[in-house]
Amino acid sequence: MVGDWVLQGTIARQSVVHDVKADWVLAHHYVRIHEVSREKNTDGRPEYEAMVFITSNERGPRYSCVWLDVTGGLSVLSIGSASPAGNEIPFVFRNEKGEVDLTNSFVYNPNDDSWEWRIDNVEKGVPKEFARLRLTRA
């Protein structure tokens, strides 16, 4: 995923276009994803911006991430984990009770070197589509 990307799709049924830059940081221990929406708010700032840090683990879930964004606050919901399956990295974010609250599956398509992000809110164990996004090389 390292490189420059254009993210397009829908978030909460709204069409979006974001710029995404992913690079190695902190001695190649983390991939940092910087996501910035092209859509602006009334102050002229991006509607959405996030910094995501992903690392691999030797044991347990193979990947962990911390998702920090303009919605603010750091909680247990900011931390996801995933065990890859083929070309998919299915991150799971749990609430304070340990229940799945949100999923974000990163799915790589080697045929056209693109990624999909499938984000679902999970209510009482039932996933509800929140975002369907496609990343293509910038």
Secondary structure by P-SEA (a helix, b strand, c coil): cccbbbbbcccccccbbbbbbbbbccccccbbbbbbbccccccccccccbbbbbbcccccccbbbbbbccccccccccbbbbbbccccbbbbbbcccccccbbbbbcccccccbbbbbbbbbccccccccbbbbbccc
